[in-house]
Amino acid sequence: MLVLDAYSYVFYRLYRFSSRWKNDVTPPQVTAFLGIIAIVWCSIFLFLVIVDTMLAPADSVIPHLSRFDIYLSFAVLAAPLYFVFLHRRKYLQIAARYELETPRQRCVRGIIIISTLVLLWVLIVFFSVLHRGRVHPSASNQPMKPTAPPRNAFGVFATTPCRGLSLSR
């Protein structure tokens, strides 16, 4: 329940923030809902990257995901979250629950949310770089073979045949 309460509070803050926009055509609950889907999806992606990097770097799943698979995962994730946050106007109940918080509580919870989102982003970047290094190691220790210049590249010679070379000698 603690995780659901945390996501409910993040949803509430996104809802309140987007309700302040006067010229937005998207309802604030939809904007908050899409934000929650993105945050939860990034958390699941981070978990996949960590598992992929630590347990099975040779059998990586992530590079094989197509664009359709990613969109499908968003849709599959959105279905249960819809019932948690939007179904039967639950967003109004969530807003009423957090409406009476003090300014100090709002500040502390806001700092926690921002620091958690920054930590999520840093961990995603760190483990993605680590994952890429383990799955695709660089081939820098491969032997270099010397190559000759192409046959039709006359600009690589020091002198032209008619100036520096004499055929009469």
N, C-alpha and C positions, 0 to 999 in steps of 0.2 A: 504493500500500500504506500510505502514511503516514496517509491519511484513514481507512482501514479500521482501522488500529491505534488511532487516536484514538477512533473510535466503539466499538471493542472495549473500550477502557479505560473509557469512559463507561458502557457496558453493565455492565462489572464493578462499577463503583462503585454504580450503581443496584441491581444484583443484591445486593451486600453490604449496602447500606442497607435494602433491602426484606426481606432475610432476617432482620433484627433484630426485625422486628415480630412479636410472638407471636400476636396475635389476628387476623391477616390471613388471609382464606380464599383469596386469590389466591396461587398459587405465586410466589416471588420472581423466577423467570426470566420469567414472563409480565408481571409489573409492570415489570421492566427492559426487556423487549421493547416494551411499549407506550410507555414513556418514550423509547426510541430512535426509534420510529416518529414520535412527536410532535416530537422535536428535528430529525430529518431532514426531516420535512414542513415545519416552520417555516423551515428553511434553504432548501428549494426555493421556498417561498412568498416569502421575501425575494428570492431570485434573480428570480422572476417580477415582483415589484413593481419592482425596479431596472430590469429590461429594459423593462417596461411604461412606467415613468416616463421613462426616458432616450430610448428609441428610438421608441415609438409611443404618446404620451399620448392621441391622438385615437381610436385603435383599441384601447381597453383591453379585455382579456380578463377581468380579475378581477371586475368588477361583474356579469358575465354568468354567473358560476358559480352553479349551484344547490346546494342542500344535498345532493342526490343526487350531484352531481359531486364535491363535497368528500369525501363518504363513499367514493365509488368510488376517488378518488385515494389515500385511506388504504389501501384494500384492495390496490390495485395496488402501492403502496409496501411493504406488509407482506409480499407474496409473496417477493420476493428476500431481504428482511431475515430472514425466517424461516429460509431456508437458510443464511444467514451466522451467525445467533446461536443458533437453537434446534434445528435438524434434527440428529438422532442425538446429542443431548445435547452439542452444541458448547459450551454455556454452562459445562459443567464443565471443558472444556479452557481456555476463556478465564479462568475463575476460577483454575485451577492456574497459568496463565502469570503472573498478577499477584499471586499469594498471597505470594510471597517478597520483595515490595518493602519497602524500608526505610521507617521513619517519615518521614524527610526526603523521599524520593521521593513518598510518599503526600501529604505536605503540599504540595509543589511542584506535583504533578499536580492536586491538588484546587483549588489557587488558579488554575491555568490553566483548568480546567473551568469554575469559577464565573465567572471573568472572560470567558471565551468565551461562556457562556450569557447573561450580562448584556449583552455587546456585541451578540449576536444580537438580544436583545429591544429594545435601544436602536435598532439599525439598522432593525428591522421597524417600530417606531413612527415613526421619522424619515422613512423612505421612504414609509410609508403616508400620512402627513400631506402630504408633498411630492407624492405621486401624486394625492391627493384635490384638492389645489390646482391641479394641472395639468389634470386631467380635468374637474373641475367648478369652473371659476373663478367667483368670486362676482359677482353682478350688482349691485354697489353703485353703479355709475355710470349706472344707468338713470334717466331723468327721472321725477321724482315729479309726479303729477297731483293737483291739489287736489280734494278731494271734499266735497260738501255733506252736512250731517247728514240722516239719514233723515226722511221726512215725518212719521212718527208719533212722533218723539222730541221731546216738548214740554219736557223737562227741560233742554234746551240753551239756551233763551231766558232772558234776564236777569230778566224779570218775567212774571207771569202776565197774561193778557189782562184779567181783571176788576180787578186792583189798580192797575197803572201806566198803563193806556191808557184814555183817556176817549173814548167815542164821541159825547158831546154837544158837544164843541167843534168 
